[in-house]
Amino acid sequence: MAVTDINALRKWKKIPKDFRQRLLSNVFCITCFETTVVDYTLHDDEQGILITGKCKTCGEDVARLIEDA
């Protein structure tokens, strides 16, 4: 994991560890559909946390937005 913004890391750490893992394992890939994101980075977004990385299966770029509550 790489962090481009300390605020994104702070938001991420507020999420329980087991739930964070579920979020990383439930990302949409245009080729594989549901996948796990690997080699990901966290970005602070005005709507929450943006996770960008690669599909574990095929290597395509994937992203997931975790909205703020």
N, CA, C and O atoms as CSV, one atom per row, in Angstrom:
chain,resi,resn,atom,element,x,y,z
A,1,MET,N,N,0.853,-1.174,0.000
A,1,MET,CA,C,0.000,0.000,0.000
A,1,MET,C,C,0.889,1.224,0.000
A,1,MET,O,O,1.892,1.286,0.711
A,2,ALA,N,N,0.510,2.189,-0.801
A,2,ALA,CA,C,1.167,3.488,-0.814
A,2,ALA,C,C,0.124,4.538,-0.458
A,2,ALA,O,O,-1.048,4.410,-0.812
A,3,VAL,N,N,0.550,5.547,0.224
A,3,VAL,CA,C,-0.368,6.604,0.636
A,3,VAL,C,C,0.077,7.906,-0.005
A,3,VAL,O,O,1.235,8.302,0.132
A,4,THR,N,N,-0.825,8.569,-0.697
A,4,THR,CA,C,-0.507,9.845,-1.311
A,4,THR,C,C,-0.997,11.008,-0.458
A,4,THR,O,O,-0.679,12.166,-0.731
A,5,ASP,N,N,-1.766,10.695,0.570
A,5,ASP,CA,C,-2.331,11.740,1.417
A,5,ASP,C,C,-2.520,11.199,2.829
A,5,ASP,O,O,-3.166,10.169,3.017
A,6,ILE,N,N,-1.969,11.876,3.806
A,6,ILE,CA,C,-2.072,11.435,5.195
A,6,ILE,C,C,-3.525,11.428,5.669
A,6,ILE,O,O,-3.892,10.614,6.516
A,7,ASN,N,N,-4.347,12.317,5.138
A,7,ASN,CA,C,-5.770,12.333,5.506
A,7,ASN,C,C,-6.466,11.055,5.054
A,7,ASN,O,O,-7.343,10.547,5.753
A,8,ALA,N,N,-6.085,10.536,3.899
A,8,ALA,CA,C,-6.656,9.273,3.425
A,8,ALA,C,C,-6.277,8.143,4.374
A,8,ALA,O,O,-7.107,7.286,4.681
A,9,LEU,N,N,-5.037,8.134,4.837
A,9,LEU,CA,C,-4.600,7.102,5.765
A,9,LEU,C,C,-5.353,7.200,7.087
A,9,LEU,O,O,-5.733,6.180,7.662
A,10,ARG,N,N,-5.568,8.406,7.565
A,10,ARG,CA,C,-6.323,8.590,8.812
A,10,ARG,C,C,-7.742,8.050,8.676
A,10,ARG,O,O,-8.238,7.358,9.565
A,11,LYS,N,N,-8.388,8.369,7.563
A,11,LYS,CA,C,-9.742,7.861,7.320
A,11,LYS,C,C,-9.732,6.339,7.243
A,11,LYS,O,O,-10.604,5.678,7.808
A,12,TRP,N,N,-8.745,5.786,6.543
A,12,TRP,CA,C,-8.638,4.342,6.340
A,12,TRP,C,C,-8.458,3.617,7.664
A,12,TRP,O,O,-9.067,2.571,7.885
A,13,LYS,N,N,-7.629,4.161,8.544
A,13,LYS,CA,C,-7.348,3.522,9.830
A,13,LYS,C,C,-8.556,3.555,10.772
A,13,LYS,O,O,-8.600,2.784,11.731
A,14,LYS,N,N,-9.519,4.416,10.522
A,14,LYS,CA,C,-10.742,4.469,11.331
A,14,LYS,C,C,-11.684,3.304,11.011
A,14,LYS,O,O,-12.582,2.996,11.794
A,15,ILE,N,N,-11.480,2.668,9.872
A,15,ILE,CA,C,-12.302,1.531,9.466
A,15,ILE,C,C,-11.716,0.278,10.132
A,15,ILE,O,O,-10.503,0.072,10.078
A,16,PRO,N,N,-12.547,-0.558,10.755
A,16,PRO,CA,C,-12.025,-1.787,11.381
A,16,PRO,C,C,-11.237,-2.640,10.379
A,16,PRO,O,O,-11.601,-2.732,9.206
A,17,LYS,N,N,-10.166,-3.255,10.853
A,17,LYS,CA,C,-9.242,-4.005,9.998
A,17,LYS,C,C,-9.941,-5.090,9.178
A,17,LYS,O,O,-9.658,-5.236,7.988
A,18,ASP,N,N,-10.838,-5.845,9.788
A,18,ASP,CA,C,-11.515,-6.910,9.047
A,18,ASP,C,C,-12.398,-6.352,7.934
A,18,ASP,O,O,-12.517,-6.960,6.870
A,19,PHE,N,N,-13.015,-5.196,8.178
A,19,PHE,CA,C,-13.854,-4.576,7.157
A,19,PHE,C,C,-13.002,-3.987,6.031
A,19,PHE,O,O,-13.398,-4.028,4.866
A,20,ARG,N,N,-11.828,-3.438,6.377
A,20,ARG,CA,C,-10.913,-2.928,5.343
A,20,ARG,C,C,-10.551,-4.060,4.382
A,20,ARG,O,O,-10.527,-3.857,3.168
A,21,GLN,N,N,-10.271,-5.247,4.917
A,21,GLN,CA,C,-9.910,-6.383,4.068
A,21,GLN,C,C,-11.066,-6.775,3.156
A,21,GLN,O,O,-10.856,-7.126,1.994
A,22,ARG,N,N,-12.273,-6.717,3.679
A,22,ARG,CA,C,-13.449,-7.020,2.845
A,22,ARG,C,C,-13.591,-6.006,1.715
A,22,ARG,O,O,-13.948,-6.371,0.594
A,23,LEU,N,N,-13.317,-4.743,2.001
A,23,LEU,CA,C,-13.395,-3.709,0.974
A,23,LEU,C,C,-12.364,-3.946,-0.128
A,23,LEU,O,O,-12.668,-3.785,-1.310
A,24,LEU,N,N,-11.151,-4.326,0.256
A,24,LEU,CA,C,-10.093,-4.579,-0.721
A,24,LEU,C,C,-10.379,-5.814,-1.568
A,24,LEU,O,O,-9.898,-5.929,-2.696
A,25,SER,N,N,-11.156,-6.726,-1.023
A,25,SER,CA,C,-11.466,-7.972,-1.730
A,25,SER,C,C,-12.755,-7.883,-2.541
A,25,SER,O,O,-13.202,-8.882,-3.105
A,26,ASN,N,N,-13.347,-6.710,-2.603
A,26,ASN,CA,C,-14.607,-6.533,-3.308
A,26,ASN,C,C,-14.519,-5.294,-4.201
A,26,ASN,O,O,-15.179,-4.283,-3.962
A,27,VAL,N,N,-13.687,-5.404,-5.233
A,27,VAL,CA,C,-13.447,-4.304,-6.163
A,27,VAL,C,C,-13.857,-4.767,-7.556
A,27,VAL,O,O,-13.671,-5.933,-7.902
A,28,PHE,N,N,-14.414,-3.860,-8.356
A,28,PHE,CA,C,-14.863,-4.215,-9.707
A,28,PHE,C,C,-13.721,-4.093,-10.708
A,28,PHE,O,O,-13.024,-3.080,-10.765
A,29,CYS,N,N,-13.548,-5.149,-11.494
A,29,CYS,CA,C,-12.595,-5.162,-12.613
A,29,CYS,C,C,-13.405,-5.345,-13.891
A,29,CYS,O,O,-14.299,-6.190,-13.945
A,30,ILE,N,N,-13.100,-4.567,-14.908
A,30,ILE,CA,C,-13.843,-4.645,-16.165
A,30,ILE,C,C,-13.675,-6.005,-16.842
A,30,ILE,O,O,-14.543,-6.414,-17.613
A,31,THR,N,N,-12.579,-6.714,-16.569
A,31,THR,CA,C,-12.327,-8.020,-17.168
A,31,THR,C,C,-12.814,-9.165,-16.289
A,31,THR,O,O,-13.461,-10.095,-16.770
A,32,CYS,N,N,-12.500,-9.093,-15.001
A,32,CYS,CA,C,-12.761,-10.214,-14.079
A,32,CYS,C,C,-14.006,-10.011,-13.216
A,32,CYS,O,O,-14.423,-10.924,-12.502
A,33,PHE,N,N,-14.585,-8.847,-13.276
A,33,PHE,CA,C,-15.728,-8.453,-12.454
A,33,PHE,C,C,-15.283,-8.280,-11.003
A,33,PHE,O,O,-14.524,-7.351,-10.727
A,34,GLU,N,N,-15.705,-9.111,-10.072
A,34,GLU,CA,C,-15.310,-8.916,-8.676
A,34,GLU,C,C,-13.904,-9.462,-8.457
A,34,GLU,O,O,-13.595,-10.589,-8.844
A,35,THR,N,N,-13.061,-8.649,-7.831
A,35,THR,CA,C,-11.670,-9.032,-7.639
A,35,THR,C,C,-11.114,-8.424,-6.357
A,35,THR,O,O,-11.811,-7.728,-5.619
A,36,THR,N,N,-9.854,-8.705,-6.119
A,36,THR,CA,C,-9.105,-8.099,-5.021
A,36,THR,C,C,-8.129,-7.105,-5.629
A,36,THR,O,O,-7.475,-7.402,-6.628
A,37,VAL,N,N,-8.032,-5.936,-5.032
A,37,VAL,CA,C,-7.085,-4.928,-5.498
A,37,VAL,C,C,-5.726,-5.181,-4.846
A,37,VAL,O,O,-5.647,-5.469,-3.652
A,38,VAL,N,N,-4.659,-5.070,-5.641
A,38,VAL,CA,C,-3.291,-5.202,-5.150
A,38,VAL,C,C,-2.487,-3.997,-5.618
A,38,VAL,O,O,-2.911,-3.262,-6.510
A,39,ASP,N,N,-1.333,-3.804,-5.013
A,39,ASP,CA,C,-0.470,-2.659,-5.363
A,39,ASP,C,C,-1.271,-1.359,-5.372
A,39,ASP,O,O,-1.189,-0.572,-6.315
A,40,TYR,N,N,-2.037,-1.149,-4.323
A,40,TYR,CA,C,-2.967,-0.029,-4.294
A,40,TYR,C,C,-2.415,1.176,-3.549
A,40,TYR,O,O,-1.503,1.076,-2.728
A,41,THR,N,N,-3.011,2.320,-3.874
A,41,THR,CA,C,-2.702,3.565,-3.178
A,41,THR,C,C,-4.002,4.153,-2.651
A,41,THR,O,O,-5.076,3.930,-3.210
A,42,LEU,N,N,-3.884,4.900,-1.578
A,42,LEU,CA,C,-5.025,5.590,-0.971
A,42,LEU,C,C,-4.935,7.064,-1.297
A,42,LEU,O,O,-3.869,7.671,-1.194
A,43,HIS,N,N,-6.061,7.636,-1.690
A,43,HIS,CA,C,-6.137,9.057,-2.012
A,43,HIS,C,C,-7.304,9.663,-1.241
A,43,HIS,O,O,-8.386,9.080,-1.182
A,44,ASP,N,N,-7.082,10.822,-0.657
A,44,ASP,CA,C,-8.169,11.534,0.003
A,44,ASP,C,C,-9.023,12.167,-1.083
A,44,ASP,O,O,-8.518,12.884,-1.947
A,45,ASP,N,N,-10.300,11.901,-1.030
A,45,ASP,CA,C,-11.238,12.413,-2.021
A,45,ASP,C,C,-12.307,13.205,-1.285
A,45,ASP,O,O,-12.578,12.925,-0.117
A,46,GLU,N,N,-12.911,14.168,-1.924
A,46,GLU,CA,C,-13.944,14.976,-1.264
A,46,GLU,C,C,-15.135,14.128,-0.826
A,46,GLU,O,O,-15.890,14.537,0.056
A,47,GLN,N,N,-15.316,12.942,-1.437
A,47,GLN,CA,C,-16.424,12.064,-1.067
A,47,GLN,C,C,-15.997,10.928,-0.148
A,47,GLN,O,O,-16.852,10.193,0.346
A,48,GLY,N,N,-14.694,10.763,0.098
A,48,GLY,CA,C,-14.228,9.684,0.965
A,48,GLY,C,C,-12.792,9.298,0.672
A,48,GLY,O,O,-11.913,10.154,0.575
A,49,ILE,N,N,-12.562,7.999,0.531
A,49,ILE,CA,C,-11.230,7.464,0.234
A,49,ILE,C,C,-11.283,6.803,-1.131
A,49,ILE,O,O,-12.139,5.955,-1.382
A,50,LEU,N,N,-10.380,7.185,-2.007
A,50,LEU,CA,C,-10.283,6.562,-3.320
A,50,LEU,C,C,-9.114,5.583,-3.290
A,50,LEU,O,O,-7.982,5.961,-2.987
A,51,ILE,N,N,-9.398,4.329,-3.604
A,51,ILE,CA,C,-8.383,3.288,-3.666
A,51,ILE,C,C,-8.148,2.982,-5.140
A,51,ILE,O,O,-9.086,2.632,-5.857
A,52,THR,N,N,-6.914,3.111,-5.596
A,52,THR,CA,C,-6.571,2.763,-6.970
A,52,THR,C,C,-5.448,1.733,-6.940
A,52,THR,O,O,-4.545,1.807,-6.106
A,53,GLY,N,N,-5.514,0.777,-7.850
A,53,GLY,CA,C,-4.490,-0.257,-7.889
A,53,GLY,C,C,-4.682,-1.165,-9.080
A,53,GLY,O,O,-5.186,-0.756,-10.126
A,54,LYS,N,N,-4.266,-2.423,-8.900
A,54,LYS,CA,C,-4.317,-3.415,-9.974
A,54,LYS,C,C,-5.181,-4.592,-9.557
A,54,LYS,O,O,-5.255,-4.940,-8.378
A,55,CYS,N,N,-5.832,-5.198,-10.534
A,55,CYS,CA,C,-6.603,-6.428,-10.311
A,55,CYS,C,C,-5.634,-7.552,-9.980
A,55,CYS,O,O,-4.627,-7.735,-10.664
A,56,LYS,N,N,-5.938,-8.294,-8.943
A,56,LYS,CA,C,-5.085,-9.403,-8.528
A,56,LYS,C,C,-5.018,-10.500,-9.588
A,56,LYS,O,O,-4.007,-11.192,-9.700
A,57,THR,N,N,-6.077,-10.661,-10.357
A,57,THR,CA,C,-6.157,-11.747,-11.334
A,57,THR,C,C,-5.501,-11.400,-12.672
A,57,THR,O,O,-4.653,-12.144,-13.165
A,58,CYS,N,N,-5.900,-10.257,-13.258
A,58,CYS,CA,C,-5.441,-9.944,-14.618
A,58,CYS,C,C,-4.482,-8.755,-14.712
A,58,CYS,O,O,-3.849,-8.557,-15.750
A,59,GLY,N,N,-4.367,-7.965,-13.644
A,59,GLY,CA,C,-3.440,-6.833,-13.664
A,59,GLY,C,C,-4.004,-5.541,-14.215
A,59,GLY,O,O,-3.288,-4.543,-14.289
A,60,GLU,N,N,-5.281,-5.533,-14.607
A,60,GLU,CA,C,-5.912,-4.299,-15.099
A,60,GLU,C,C,-5.990,-3.260,-13.977
A,60,GLU,O,O,-6.012,-3.612,-12.798
A,61,ASP,N,N,-6.030,-1.989,-14.350
A,61,ASP,CA,C,-6.238,-0.930,-13.376
A,61,ASP,C,C,-7.649,-1.018,-12.811
A,61,ASP,O,O,-8.612,-1.217,-13.553
A,62,VAL,N,N,-7.766,-0.868,-11.497
A,62,VAL,CA,C,-9.065,-0.860,-10.834
A,62,VAL,C,C,-9.098,0.262,-9.804
A,62,VAL,O,O,-8.059,0.774,-9.388
A,63,ALA,N,N,-10.304,0.632,-9.404
A,63,ALA,CA,C,-10.476,1.667,-8.392
A,63,ALA,C,C,-11.734,1.400,-7.598
A,63,ALA,O,O,-12.666,0.755,-8.078
A,64,ARG,N,N,-11.748,1.903,-6.377
A,64,ARG,CA,C,-12.934,1.806,-5.537
A,64,ARG,C,C,-12.997,3.065,-4.671
A,64,ARG,O,O,-11.992,3.511,-4.118
A,65,LEU,N,N,-14.193,3.618,-4.569
A,65,LEU,CA,C,-14.420,4.764,-3.711
A,65,LEU,C,C,-15.131,4.296,-2.448
A,65,LEU,O,O,-16.189,3.671,-2.519
A,66,ILE,N,N,-14.554,4.596,-1.308
A,66,ILE,CA,C,-15.185,4.319,-0.020
A,66,ILE,C,C,-15.748,5.644,0.467
A,66,ILE,O,O,-14.997,6.527,0.881
A,67,GLU,N,N,-17.050,5.784,0.421
A,67,GLU,CA,C,-17.682,7.055,0.752
A,67,GLU,C,C,-17.642,7.330,2.243
A,67,GLU,O,O,-17.760,6.421,3.066
A,68,ASP,N,N,-17.472,8.616,2.576
A,68,ASP,CA,C,-17.546,9.036,3.971
A,68,ASP,C,C,-18.956,8.829,4.491
A,68,ASP,O,O,-19.935,8.986,3.762
A,69,ALA,N,N,-19.042,8.474,5.759
A,69,ALA,CA,C,-20.359,8.284,6.376
A,69,ALA,C,C,-20.938,9.599,6.833
A,69,ALA,O,O,-22.042,9.633,7.375
